[in-house]
């Protein structure tokens, strides 16, 4: 079952083709974990998943390409 954040992000792109996601089991790669950076420096991400996806989709729709 997809996470709530991912589910709401997918709704932000209603015309997007479906994406086949692997079933869970393995944790996210460690390079995606910001816990050590946060502990060492006080880093806080500027974007949550939903606003980041919405911003990226708006950027693509404005004529930019990946």
N, C-alpha and C positions, 0 to 999 in steps of 0.2 A: 504494500500500500504506500503510495507516495506521501511525502511529508506535506504538511499544510502549507508551508512556505512555497514549496515547489508547485503544488496544486494551484495556489492563487497566482503564481507567476505565469503558469501555463495559460490561465484565463486571460492574462494581459496580451496574449498573442493568439487570438481566436482563429486567424486564418493560417496559422503555421501548421505544417504537416505533422502528423504524430511522430513521436520519437520513441524507439524501442529502448527502454531502460533495463539494465541487468537487474536481476533479483538481488536483494540485499545479501549481506553476509560479511563481506570485507569492509572494514572501516574506510573512511575517506583517506586518500593518501596524506602522509604526514606533512607534506609541503603545503597543504591547504589549512593546516592547523596553525592559528596565530596565537595560541596560548603562551608559548615561550616568549614571543615578541611582546605580547601584552604584559607578561610578568617582568620582563627585562626593561621595557621602555615606557610602559603605560599606554601603548598603542591601542587605539579604538578605531575600527573600520568606519569610514565615512558613509558607506552605503550598506543597507540591508539588501537581502536578495530581491525582494519585490520591487523597490524603487530602482535598483540597478538594472533589472531586466526591462522594466518599463522605459528607463532612460535609453538603454541600448536599442530597443525596438523603435523608439522615436527617432533616434539617430539614423538607423537603417532606413526608416521610412522617409527621412528628409533627403535621401539621395546618396548617402554614403554607402560604401561597400565595405565588407569585412576586410 
